[in-house]
Amino acid sequence: MNLDFCKALPSDLGEIMSIVADAQQSLKNRSIDQWQNGYPEREVVLEDIRQQVGVVARAEGKMAAYVSIVFTGEPAYDALDGKWNDDSAYVVVHRLCVRKGFERQGIATALMHLAEECSRQRGVLYARIDTHPDNSYMCDLLKKFGYRYCGIVHYDHGDRIAFDKRIKAE
């Protein structure tokens, strides 16, 4: 599948929120309570767009996925119940979601590769990420990419398991 990646624009917001809704429904269908309280809200995604950290993936001429690739840190990670493996500057991958009909086709894998490539371009060779403990799709993806379990991150919307990894400079 040929994918094109570009920065999310304010005009993409409606379509991105449709993808978020698809992801929320997919999680609900798998009895995972992640993103079932309205998160990520429209304002959160709009802030990603304003900060120029939101990325959309297009496949077959359609918006197929969304992700936020952040280099300014995640405040909740400062209170990790556990231990990070590194204190270096890091990239965070947040809000990775794929449109219904495009799931399980390698798009999330491509977005993770994109995040690592963006990191290498900035000279940031360390990544942190968190997910719901029952989100087996994401946990499997993180395992595939060599992420290591580090502990628990506490958010208002629930606890998440946290992972990190060193990114190869290539």
Summary of the structure (lengths in Angstrom):
residues: 170
radius of gyration: 15.0
end to end distance: 24.4
largest distance: 42.7
contacts: 505
relative contact order: 0.18
helix: 35%
strand: 31%
